[in-house]
């Protein structure tokens, strides 16, 4: 539903959300680098150890949910502010990881 601006408080609220969104998008850009590093490490570990790093897999699953929340907030699809303005995603909020990874 479209929002009608009736007073300056509404405009201030929009501007505040915009500033929070900018901070979140800066965090998103930094987290993309973290994800790239995790992917490279996970594949290197897989090639060397013959298995994936379960702690890294769980961390990346939680990080993926956090990035998803940032994008939903930034695109005005969610009102809950992402961390550091709100809480981090809990394990219950994250999708369950695949039990077995398949390679073609």
Secondary structure, 3 states (H helix, E strand, C coil): CCCCCCCHHHHHHHHHHHHHHHHHHHHHHHHHHHHHHHHHHHHHHHHHHCCCCHHHHHHHHHHHHHHHHHHHHHCCCCCCCCCCCCCCCCHHHCCCCCCCCCCC
